[in-house]
Amino acid sequence: MADAVNVGVNLDAFSHAISGIQALRSSVSRVFESLKDGMKNRETLEGREKVFIARFQDHLQAVNRDLNELERLSGLVGRPSESHPLHNSGLLSLDPVQDKTPLYSQLLQAYKWSNKLQYHAGLASSLLNQQSLKRSANQMGASAKRRPKVQPSTLVLPPQYVDDVISRIGRMFPDMTIELFRPNGTSAVLLVTLGKVLKAIVVMRSLFIDRTVVRGFNENVYNEDGKVTDHATTALLHYQLPQMPDVVVRSFMTWLRSYIKLFQSSCQRCGRFLQDGLPPTWRDFRTLEAFHDTCRM
């Protein structure tokens, strides 16, 4: 272990540099806290401005002082030895705090996404193989030109079937109202109202969901997309099963219905209802449990 630690770094200066980083972060936090608090109540406006400016200048000077000290310590730390026997992987044993380096969990996440990508690639390959692209001399000529173009059956579904699937889903969830519109041709647009919590616009191509926009119950639909819309887009990428599109729509609607208690459910990780003024907006795709966006990892 002694050989692993001896990598050409001044450990004493390194320890002081870490303390300097913590001091710099604290001083920067005080700067933003002073900006957040603003001018506190005083007798006169002039008095409030003077106190605010003086305090803000003190915080900036503290940041400058801590930054200069950190630059001085960085020159004393030294550089790691280039002849490390295990290269970069050997440095993993130097950090005893596993919570700060969640390498194993990140590798598992990458492995899961790799398996999922391989699975969807296999599905796409099987669908493409169904549509033959081979041509021969017998297929050329007038007979080949008159032959009608074959549409893939899995992508084109009759509107009556789509309406029936949406109607069955609406009966499954009495607290969710689903209105279906066809503004242009056969493409369907769903207006989903979830109690008094939110509204969602779901744009569909046949029985495949192309895009969704989620807004608060009284929120303007033209506002910028928020957290729930981003999570809903992620859910669309998660629930993918080209052979059974009705199951995909039902699974997505089940996931969306879990937001019926958006303002009543606490985070399953930290146990709090609000974090940075926001409720737990993430819903697990499998268990539908509520998490804050920063607590779900």
N, C-alpha and C positions, 0 to 999 in steps of 0.2 A: 504493500500500500504506500510505503514511503517513496518508492520509485514512481508511482502514479502521480503523487502530489508534486514531485520535483519536476516541474515543466517550465522552468525559467521565469517564474512569476514571483515578485516580491509580495509574499502573503500578508505582511504587516501593512504595506501600502494598499494592498487590495482590500483589506478589511476597512481601513480608513476611507477608501474610495466608496465602498458600499454605504458607509455612514454618511458620506458627503452626498450621495445620490438621494438618500432618505431625507436629508436636510433640505436639498433642492426641491424635492417633491412637496415637502411641507410648506416651504416658502411660496412656491407657485400656487399651491392650494389656497394659501391665505390671500394671494392676489385676487383669485377668482371669487373667493368668499366676500372680499371687500366690494368687488363689483356687483355681486349678487345682492348684498345688503343695501348698497346705495348710500344715500345721505340720510342718516338717522334724524329723528326729531330734535330740533333745537329751537331756540327762541326766534331766531331770525334766519332768513335764507342765506345771508352772508356767512353766518356762523356755521351753518351746515356745510357750505361749500369749502370753507377753510379746513374744517375737521376732516372732511372726506379727502381733499387733496393731500393734506399732510400725512394721513394714514396710508393713502395709496403710494405716495413717494417712499415712505418707510418700507413698505412691502416690496417695492421694486428694487430698492437698494439692497434688501436682504437677498433677493433673487440673484442680483449681480454679484454679491459677495459670495454666495454659495456656489455660483457657477465658476467664478475664478478659482475658488478653492478646489473644486472638482477637476478643473483643467490642470491645476498644479499636481494633484495626486495622480492623475492619469499618466503623467510623464514618469512617475516613480514606480508604477506598477510593473512595467517591463512587458516583454512579448513572450508568448508561449514558445516552447521549443518546437522546432519543425520536425525533429526526429522522434516523434512520439510513436511507440511501437504499435499502438492500436488505432492510430489516426484519430479522426473525430469521434468514433464510437467509444474510444477509451475514456473520453471526458465525461461520459454519462455517470461514472461511478464517483465523480467529484461532487455532485449535488445530492446531498442527503434528503432534501425536501422533495418527496415524490409528487406532492400536490402542485408544485410549481412546474414540474416537467411531466405532464400526463402523456408520455410517449406511448405507453401501452394502449390506453384508450383511443388515442388517435390512430394507431395502427389497426386496431379492431374496426374503427369507423371506416377507414380506407378499405379494409378487407371486405366489409359488408357492401360498400358501394361498388367495389370491383365485381363481387358476385352478382349484384343486381344488374350492373351494366352487361355482364356476360349473359345473364338470363334474357334481358330485353333484346340483346343483339341476336340471340338464337331465335326469338319470336319474330324479329324483323326479317331474318334470313328465311324462315319458313314461309312467311307471307309473300316475300319476293319470289321465292321458288315456285309458288303457285301460278304466277303470271309468267308464262313462257315467252322468252325473247328470241328464241331460235327461229331462223328463217331458212328456207330451202328453195330450190329452183321451182318445185311444184307449187309453192305458196305465192310466187310472184305472178303478176299478170292481172287480168281483169277480175278473176274470181277472188283474188286476195283483196283487191280494192273494194269489191262489193260486200265483203264480209263485214258484219257489224262489229263495232268495238265492244269487247266484253268488259263490263264494269265489275270490279271486285265486290263480291256479295257482302263482305264484312264491313265495307265502308258506306254502302248505300242501303238504307233501310226505309221502308214506306213510312210516311208521316203518321199514319194511323197507329203503327206499332210504337213509334216514339211517344205519341200522345198517351197510349195505354200504359207504357212504362212510367211516365211522369205521373199519371193519375194514380197508379198503384203506390208509388212512393209518397204522394200526398196523403193517401189514406193511412199510410204507416205512421205518420207523424202529425197528430191532430193540432199540435201547437205550432206547426210550420205551414204557412200559406204559400202555395206555388201557383203562379199565374204564368201561362204560356202564351207567347205572341210569335207571329211569323211575319215580321215587317217586310222581308224581301224573300220571296220564293218559299222554299221548304225549310230553310234554316230556322231553328227555334231559338228564341230568347226567353229565358226564365227570369221572372221577378220573384225572388224568395224573400218572404217576410218572416222573421223569427221572433215571435212575440212582440214585445216593445223594446227589443235589444238592438237589432240590426236589420238591414236589408242588403240583399246580394243580387247582382245582375250576372247571370250565367249565360254566356254565348255558346251555342252548340252547333256543330256541323253534323247533321244526322243525329246519332246518339253519342257523339264524341264531344267532350267539353273542350272548347278552344281557349276560353279566357273567362275569368271571373273578377268582379269588382265588388268589394264589401264596404259598406258605409254604415255609420250609425243610423238609428231609426229616423232622426230628424236632421241628418247631415246632408249637405249638398253633394250630389253625385259627381260634380265636376271638381271637387277638391282633390288634392294630391293623394295618392295611394298611401295607406297607413300600414300598421303592423299586421292587422288581420288579413288585409288583401295580400300582403307578401306571404303570409302563412298559407292562405288558401291556394296561391299559385304553387307553393311547394307541395301542397297536398295533391294538386292535379298531376304533378310529376311523379308522386309516390304511387297513387292508385292508377296503375296502368295494366290493363289486361285486354289486348285487342280482340281476342276470341270471344269475350263476354263483356261487351260494352255496357249492358244493363247493370251488371254487377258493379262496374266502376262507378256509374252514376249513383247507384244506391249507396255504395260505400262512401262516396264524397258527401252525399246529403246527410248520411249518418254522422260523419265527422263534423259537418257544418252545424248540425243540430246541437252538438255538444256545447255550443256557445250560448245556449239558452240561459245558462247560469254564469255568464261572463263576469258580472259584478257581484256574484254571491259565492264563488268558489275561491278558496285560498290556494296558494302555490304548494304543490306537493313536495318541493325541495326545501324552501325556506319557511313555509307556513304562514307567510304574510299575505294580506289581501292586495296591498299596493306596494310598488317599488318604483321609485322616481315618478310617482304620481300616476302610474299605469297599473291596471289589473293584470293578472296572468293571462296573456293573450295567446300563448302557445298551447295546442292540444296534441297530445301524443297520438300518432296515427294508429296504434294498436289498442291501447288502453283508454284513450280519450281523456286522460288525466290532464289537469291544468298545471302549467308552469309559466313562470316569467321567462322572457326571452333570454335573459342572462343566466337563468337557473337550469335551463333544459340541457345544457351540455354536460 
